[in-house]
């Protein structure tokens, strides 16, 4: 369907979600389609939060910055509506938002609502991001003031994006050098997702910080001072910190898998529904990460812009994973490419992309940097950045 071609009016695009994927799509559409589209941004919160810096805030090494979504929408000539996408009537091209059931018309809908974090290790402290920075800061104070001897950071099964856990563990080890820090992961090697070179670099860094690593282990539950692991093991600890697993939004009228995630093709089209796209953590793509969400949003935005008559040749989602790990100390950058096996992983103090932020988006990265330079990686932080091609991941999903 091409509403603009049929009526002569701009194609009305409703973007549901004010996170990385939603804003990247907004900026991309504004660039590619311009007056050929009218855009409405629907978001459950009035602000966009730079969530990756949540791992630095408890240590006083960074601040989580918020930007008003209404201002961003206005700058892009878009309308901002506060509300959460609740259901979709694809035949009538209507979306309904929660909290009053407001009906929103669309020609094309892009779902970028993210996913819901759920505690996965009973008894453990679950670090979800900005919502838990204050509580984690209090936990650090308790560990420092008590006679605690060991804290475990656990990456549960089903959690595909491990970087925040490594960042928390590394910074905790730097802040509390007398505390034994243990990292438990279901991975066979640290940062396995990035390949052997990055794994080796991270293993060396963990050893340098005296962080014990236990791989191929699944955290089950923490109770009575012991973290139970599968298969058949347990570790004594004073505290356990775990990342959450993610669940899909389960939007009525939109097909999803058993976990609530939405299946899409390489251009973000939702299978079996006309004029509906999805991008980011809401989709079935197994790795949930901001840079990948931005790349999915770019592919969808180009396809939508083409529908509106823009002179653009849409390119499908070809995932390249980039990660910048905050550890504290002197800056250190490294890069690993799985598409070039055998190449040594370069290590340097120079950034591997620009602007060198935690969120790497073609349009969103520069946009954020222009408006708040402090959201970039602070120069006083040590970091290891890694990059790899995930084409093989998407081809097997």
N, C-alpha and C positions, 0 to 999 in steps of 0.2 A: 504494500500500500504506500502510495506517495501522496499525502494530503495536499502538499503544495502544488504538485503537478495537476491534481484534479481541480483544485479550487482557486489556485493563483495566490493563496495566502501562505504565510510562513508555516512550516511544519512545526506543530506544537510538541515539544519534547518535555516530558516530565521526568526529572531525575530524582529518584527516591533514595536519599542518603546523603549526609553531609560529611562523610569521612574522606579518606584519600581517593578512593575510586570515584566518588560522586564529584569531588572538586576537580579532579583531573579531567573527567568527562566534560564538566562545565567549561573549563578553560580550553579544552581541545575543540569542542563544538563552537565556542565563540571565535576561535581562530579559523577553523575550516569552513564553517557554514555562514557565519555572520548574520546578515539580514534574512537569510533563507530559513532560519529557525527562530521560534520564540521558545524561551526556556523557562521552566518553573522548577525551582529547587525545593523539594520537600524534605525536611529533616526533623528528627525528634528532639534535637537540642539546638539552641540558638547560636552556639559557637562550635568552631572546629578546634580540636585540641591536638597539639603536636605530641602524640602519645609515645613515640619511641624514647623521648627523654625522661619518661617516668622512671626508668632504671637508674638515672643519675640524680634525680631530685632528692631522694632520701639521704644522699651522701653530700649534699650541698654543692654538687658539681654541675648543676644545670637546672633550669626552670622550665616547667611545662607552660607553653604559651598558647593563649586562646585568641582566635580571630573571629569577629562577628560574621556569621554567614550572610546576614542581610547586607552587610557592606560589600562582601565579595560578590554576591549575586548582583547587587546594584552596579558594581564596577563592570560586570559582564553583560549588563542590560537584561538581566533575568529577574524574575519574580521569586521572592522567598516566602515559603509557607511553612509555619511551624506545625509539625504533626508527624506521626509514625505511620508508615504504610501498613494497613491492616488487611486489605483484600483487594482483589483485582477482578473486574468483569471484562474479560478480554473481548468478548463479542460486542459489547457496547463501548469499548474503549474508555472505561471508567475505573479510576482507582479511588479507594476509600481510605481515609485516614482515621486512626483511633482518636478517641476523645471528642465525640460529637458526630462521628461518621460522616465527615465532610466528603463530598464527591468531587473528584478532580478529573476533568476531561483530558485526554491526551490523544495525539496521533501516534506517537512512539513513547514507550515507557522504558526507562533504564533503571533497573533495580540494583542499588549499590548500598544495601542496608547493613552490610557487615554480618557478624555472627555474634552469638551470645556466649560469654565465658562461663563455664560451669566447673565447680570444684571437682577434682578428679582423685584426690588422695585424702580420704577421711582423716581428720585430726591434724592435718598439715595447714600451715598458713598459705593461702592461695594468693599469689600475686597476679592480679588481673591487669594492672596498669595504673593510670592516674588515680583511679578510685582508691587504690591501696598504698599510695606513696607515704601518706602520713602514718598509717598503721605500721608500715614496714620500718619507717624511721623510728617509731617507738620500740619496735622489736629490736632494732640495733642497739638502742639505749639500754634495754633490758639485758641484752647479751653482754654488753660492756660492763654493766654495774653488778651483774650476778656472778656466780661461780661457774657459769656455763663453760663447758670444755669442747663441745662439738655441735656444729650445725650442719645439716644436710640440705643440699639443693637438689631437688628431684625433678627429672623430666619424665612425666608419665607416658605410658603407651598411648598412641593416638594423637600425640602432640607433635606436629611436624616442624614447627619453627622454634629452634632451641636457643637462639641468640640471647633473648632477655635473661634466661637462667644463667648462662655463662657470665654475662655482664654483672648480674647481682652477686654471683659467687666470687668473681675476681675482685670486685670493689669491696666486698665484705672482708675478704682476706687482707686487702690493703689497709682497711680501716681498723680491723681487729686482729693484729698479727699473732696474738697469744691464743686465739681461738682456732681449733682445728676445723677446717672447712672440707667437706666431702661433697663431691658432685656425682650423683647417680643418674645414669641415662640408659634408655633402651637402645641407643645407638651402639654399633659395634666399635666405633672410634669417635672421638670428639669432633663435632662439626662434620660428620660423615657426609652430609648433604652437599658439601662443597668440594669433596674429593680428598685424596691422600695428602696433597701438599698442605692444604689448610688444616687437616687433622694433625699433621706433624707439628705445624707451627703452634696450634693451640695446645697440644700435649706438652710442648716445651714450656709454654707460658704457664700452664697449670703447675708444672713441676717447679718452675721458678718461684711461684707464689705459694708453694707447699700445699697445694690443693690435691687431696686424694681423689682419684677418678675411678669409678666403678661402672663399666659399660655392660651392655647386654643384660641389664637388670630392669625389672619393672616395679615401680613403687606401688604398693597395694594399699597400705593404711599405716597411720602413725598412732600408737597408743601405748600408754604406760612406759614411755621413754624408749620405745623401740619402733623403728621403721621396718615393717614387713615387706620383703621383696619376693618377687617371683623371678626365677624358680627357687623356692625353698631356701630362703636366707633372711636374716634380719640384722639390722645395725642399730646400735645404741646411739641416742642423740638427745640433746636438750631441746632442739627445735628442728622442724623440717619446713622448708619453703618449697612450694611446688607451683608449676605453671598450670593454668586451667586447660581443660579440653574445650573445644568449641562446638556449638550446636547451631544449626541453621535457623533462620527466622520463621519458617513455616507460614508463608503468606497464603491465605485462602485464595483459591483460584489459580495458583501457580504450582505446577508439578514440582515435586522435590523427592530426594531419596530418603532413606530411613532416618538419616541424621538431620533432615530438613534443608539440605543444600540443593542448589538449582543447577541442572545440567545445561551446558551451553556448547555451541560450536566455536570454531576459532575466531569468529567475529562477534561473539557474545550473544548470539541469538538463542533464545530459550526454545528448546525443542517442542514442537507441536503447538506453539502459540504465535500468532501473527503480531508483529509490531512490538514485541516485548524482548528486551535485552537484559542481561545481568553481568555484573563485573565485581571482582574483589572477593572478600571472604565469604560472601553469600553463595558463591558458586561451588561446584564439586571439585575444583582444582585442589589437589591435596595439600599444597604448601600455602599457608596463609601468611602473607607478608605484604607490607605497604607498597614496595616497589613493584611487585608482581601485580597487585591490584591496579596500580597506575597503568601498567602495560596492557592489562585487560581492558581498562577503560578507554585507552587510546584506540585499540582495535574496534571497540564498539562505537566510539564517537566518529571514527572515520567512516564506518559503514552507514551510520545514521546521517552523516553529512552528505554522503553520496546519494542517499534516498531523497534528501532535500534538494538535490540538484547541484551540489557543490562540485567543483572540479578537483576531485581528490580520488586517488587510487587506493582503496582500503587494503591494508596489510593485516593478515591474521596475527593473532597472539602467538609470539615466539618468545617464551619466557627466558629472561636472563636474570639470574638471582645475584643481587649485590647486598653485602652485609657489612656494616661498620660496627665493631664491637667496642663499647666503652669499657675500659678497664681501670682507669686512673693512672697517673704518671706521665711519662713523656710520650708524645704522639708516635705511633708506629702503624704504617699501612702495608698491607700485603695483598696479593691477588692470586686467585687460583681459578684456572679455566679447565673444566672437565672435557671440553671439546678439543683440547690440545694435551692429551696425556703424555706424561714424561717430561714436560717442560718444568723447569724449576720455578717455584713460587717466588716472585720478586718481593722484596721487603724494602720499604722506603719511608721517608718522612713526608713525601709528597702525596697529595690526594690523587685517587684514581678516577674521580669524576668531579664535575663542577656544576653547581656548588656542592661542596662536600658535606651534605646533610645526611641525616639518618633516613629520610624519605627521599628516594630517588625517582622523580617523576619528570617526564619530558617538559611538562608545562608547570606542574605544581611545585617542583623543586625550586626553579628560579623565582616563581611567584612568591613563595614563602621567604626566600632569602632577601628579596627586595624589601619586604615589609617588616622583617624582624631578623636582622643579622645574627642575633644571639641564639637563634634556634639552630644555627650551624654547630658542628662539633667544636666545643671550646678548645683553644690551642693548648690548654694545660692538661688535657685528657689524653691518656695513652689509648690507642685503638689499633685494632687489626681489621682491615677491610678486606673482604673476599668477594669474588665474583665468579659465577659459573653459568654455563648454558644449561637450561632445564628442558630443552626440546625433547629429550628422550623421556622425561617424566610425563609431559602432556600427551605424547604419542602413545603411551601405555595406559592412559586413563580413559 
